[in-house]
């Protein structure tokens, strides 16, 4: 097994990626970027991005996205995201990330973990003079089910990855409040699979 030493804005180590991978193959970040793109940072596509994809290619020709990560301001809010899951018949569970964050686990196919970090930041007035920054930055982590990887281990690894990426995101967003995040991610419950429509 060949695993990248780091991924996703250098927030994740080889040990963070290992529980997600199959037994044999290669793990690498599809398009590495050094920094997270934020509303207050210059648009530098070669350096910054809002998403990170880590690919697994198995020796048997199988493969998939080990990780699919997105980091954005939570413009719609936590409740709106939760309501969308319910609307799409996806089971959802709250995760306790402490007083400075809100966590949601989704029963969709990619077992997404969404971590909302309380972050006070400024929206540039030149772009949208009437826009107020949302109170949270959202770190959204999921991935494809990988042959040979434990589903329970993957869910927990997603939560751990979300927490580590949230620490990097808080620094990139230059939150003016004191960001409160726990030392470790909470246990992620097993959720029933997403119900099919109809």
C-alpha positions in Angstrom: 0.0 0.0 0.0 1.3 3.4 -1.0 -0.2 6.3 1.0 0.5 10.0 0.6 2.3 11.5 3.6 -0.2 14.4 3.8 -3.3 15.7 2.2 -6.0 18.4 2.3 -4.0 21.5 3.0 -1.5 19.4 5.0 -4.2 18.9 7.7 -4.2 15.1 7.3 -1.4 12.7 7.7 -0.8 9.2 6.4 -2.3 7.8 9.6 -5.5 9.7 9.0 -5.8 8.3 5.5 -4.9 4.7 6.3 -8.3 3.6 7.8 -10.1 4.7 4.7 -8.0 2.8 2.2 -8.3 -0.7 0.9 -5.6 -3.3 1.6 -3.6 -2.8 -1.6 -3.1 0.2 -3.9 -2.1 3.8 -4.0 -3.6 6.8 -2.2 -2.9 10.4 -3.4 -4.5 13.8 -3.5 -5.9 14.6 -6.9 -4.9 18.3 -7.1 -2.9 19.4 -4.1 -3.4 23.0 -3.0 -1.4 24.6 -0.2 -4.1 26.9 1.2 -7.9 27.0 1.8 -9.7 29.6 -0.3 -11.7 32.0 1.9 -13.9 35.0 1.0 -11.2 37.3 2.4 -8.2 35.8 0.6 -7.1 36.6 -3.0 -8.4 34.2 -5.6 -5.3 32.1 -6.4 -6.4 28.9 -8.1 -2.9 27.5 -8.2 -2.5 27.9 -4.5 -5.9 27.9 -2.9 -9.1 25.8 -3.2 -12.3 25.1 -1.4 -12.2 21.4 -1.9 -9.9 18.4 -1.6 -10.2 15.0 -3.2 -8.0 12.1 -2.2 -8.1 9.2 -4.6 -7.6 5.5 -4.0 -6.5 3.2 -6.9 -6.6 -0.5 -5.9 -4.1 -2.9 -7.4 -7.1 -4.8 -8.8 -8.3 -1.9 -10.9 -10.9 -0.8 -8.4 -10.8 2.7 -7.0 -12.8 5.8 -5.8 -12.6 8.9 -3.8 -11.1 8.1 -0.5 -12.1 11.6 0.7 -14.2 14.3 -0.8 -13.9 17.5 1.3 -15.4 20.9 0.9 -14.8 24.0 3.1 -17.1 27.0 2.7 -18.9 29.6 4.7 -22.2 28.0 5.9 -24.4 30.5 4.1 -27.6 28.5 4.4 -27.0 27.6 8.1 -27.0 24.4 10.0 -30.8 24.0 10.2 -31.2 24.4 6.5 -28.6 21.7 5.8 -30.3 19.4 8.3 -33.7 20.0 6.7 -32.3 19.1 3.3 -31.1 15.8 4.6 -34.6 15.1 6.1 -36.3 16.2 2.8 -34.2 13.7 0.9 -35.0 11.0 3.4 -31.4 10.8 4.7 -31.1 9.8 8.3 -29.1 12.4 10.2 -27.5 12.5 13.7 -26.1 15.3 15.8 -22.5 15.0 16.8 -21.2 16.7 20.0 -18.1 18.7 19.0 -18.4 20.9 22.0 -19.8 24.5 22.5 -17.9 26.1 19.6 -19.1 23.8 16.8 -22.1 21.8 15.5 -21.6 18.4 13.9 -24.0 16.4 11.7 -23.6 12.8 10.5 -25.6 11.9 7.4 -26.8 8.5 6.4 -26.3 9.2 2.7 -24.2 6.8 0.6 -20.9 8.6 1.3 -21.7 8.8 5.1 -20.9 12.5 5.1 -19.8 14.4 8.3 -20.5 18.1 8.3 -18.7 20.2 11.0 -19.8 23.8 11.5 -17.2 25.9 13.3 -18.2 29.1 15.0 -16.1 31.7 13.2 -16.4 35.5 13.1 -14.9 36.7 9.9 -15.4 39.7 7.6 -16.9 39.5 4.1 -15.2 42.0 1.8 -17.5 45.0 1.4 -16.4 45.6 -2.2 -17.9 42.3 -3.3 -21.3 42.3 -1.5 -21.8 45.4 0.5 -25.1 44.2 2.1 -23.9 40.7 2.9 -23.2 39.7 6.5 -20.9 36.7 7.1 -22.6 33.6 8.4 -21.7 32.6 11.9 -20.2 29.3 10.9 -17.6 27.8 8.5 -18.7 24.4 7.2 -16.3 21.5 6.7 -18.0 18.7 4.7 -16.2 15.4 4.6 -17.3 12.1 2.9 -16.1 9.6 0.4 -16.8 6.5 -1.7 -17.2 3.1 0.1 -13.8 1.5 -0.5 -13.4 -2.2 -0.9 -11.5 -3.6 2.0 -12.1 -0.6 4.3 -14.3 -0.8 7.4 -17.5 1.3 7.1 -17.5 2.1 10.8 -13.8 3.0 10.7 -14.4 5.2 7.7 -17.2 7.1 9.4 -15.0 7.8 12.4 -12.0 8.7 10.2 -14.3 11.3 8.4 -15.1 12.9 11.7 -11.4 13.0 12.7 -10.5 14.5 9.3 -13.3 17.1 9.6 -11.9 18.2 13.0 -8.3 18.5 11.7 -9.3 20.4 8.6 -11.5 22.7 10.8 -8.4 23.7 12.7 -6.7 24.7 9.5 -9.8 26.4 8.2 -10.1 28.5 11.3 -6.6 29.8 10.8 -7.2 30.5 7.1 -10.5 32.3 7.8 -8.7 34.4 10.5 -11.7 34.0 12.9 -11.7 36.9 15.3 -13.4 34.9 18.0 -11.6 32.2 20.0 -12.4 29.0 18.1 -13.4 26.1 20.4 -12.8 22.6 19.1 -12.4 19.4 21.1 -9.1 17.4 21.2 -10.8 14.4 19.5 -13.8 13.8 17.4 -16.9 12.3 19.0 -18.0 8.7 18.3 -20.1 8.5 15.1 -23.2 6.3 15.3 -24.1 3.9 12.6 -27.0 5.3 10.7 -29.5 3.4 8.5 -28.9 3.8 4.8 -30.6 6.6 2.8 -34.2 5.6 1.9 -34.9 5.6 -1.8 -37.6 8.0 -3.1 -40.9 6.5 -4.1 
